[in-house]
């Protein structure tokens, strides 16, 4: 497992304990993770080729939002360039950021989350009454 996958696994374990009432609303997108040849072939056939789809979805409407999408990153990942906070640090992050903006435009709350603490804070803030 890479660092991002570990953060996501820790988040899922935390979420199961913290929000058991919403566990059926939690979805982790694992399309890009390593799989056996058979599973990978099935995944490829089922994909819609959407680039930048977020790692975590919580399908619970709250306030003005239809649901929560989080693009999870490991601790220390820099989303934006140091010299220009308006530019993403990599083309891949740009792609993900654009997709998050698209989801926000559709009425979802969609953000980057860096590290477990950030994922927990985002989720708690979103799900609070």
C-alpha positions, -999 to 999 in steps of 0.1 A, spaced: 0 0 0 12 35 -7 8 64 17 -24 76 2 -40 42 4 -30 39 40 -47 73 48 -78 62 30 -79 29 49 -74 47 83 -102 70 73 -126 42 64 -119 25 98 -125 58 116 -157 64 97 -171 30 105 -167 37 142 -177 74 141 -206 73 117 -221 38 117 -255 52 107 -239 64 74 -217 34 66 -239 24 36 -234 59 22 -196 56 21 -179 47 -12 -142 45 -19 -132 47 -55 -104 22 -60 -104 21 -98 -68 31 -100 -54 7 -74 -35 -23 -84 -56 -55 -89 -52 -89 -104 -54 -91 -142 -90 -104 -141 -102 -77 -118 -83 -50 -136 -98 -61 -169 -133 -59 -155 -126 -25 -140 -114 -12 -173 -145 -24 -191 -168 -7 -165 -149 26 -163 -163 57 -179 -128 72 -183 -136 101 -160 -103 116 -151 -99 131 -116 -128 113 -99 -124 117 -61 -113 89 -38 -141 92 -12 -178 98 -16 -203 102 12 -238 102 -2 -255 121 25 -272 154 17 -265 181 42 -277 217 41 -273 230 5 -251 201 -6 -262 168 -23 -232 148 -9 -195 150 0 -166 141 -23 -130 141 -10 -98 137 -31 -75 122 -4 -38 129 -3 -11 117 20 3 141 46 28 166 31 14 166 -5 14 201 -19 -17 208 -40 -6 242 -53 27 256 -65 47 274 -39 53 305 -61 17 307 -74 -11 295 -52 -35 298 -82 -16 270 -101 -17 233 -92 17 216 -85 12 188 -111 -10 182 -142 -26 153 -123 -37 176 -94 -50 201 -119 -72 174 -134 -84 164 -100 -90 200 -90 -110 207 -122 -132 176 -115 -138 188 -79 -148 222 -93 -172 204 -117 -188 185 -87 -191 217 -67 -209 233 -96 -234 204 -95 -242 211 -59 -218 187 -41 -192 196 -15 -160 185 -32 -125 192 -18 -90 179 -14 -81 164 19 -45 161 30 -38 134 56 -61 117 80 -66 146 103 -78 168 74 -102 140 61 -117 137 96 -121 175 100 -138 178 66 -161 149 73 -171 161 108 -177 196 95 -198 183 67 -219 158 87 -225 180 118 -261 189 124 
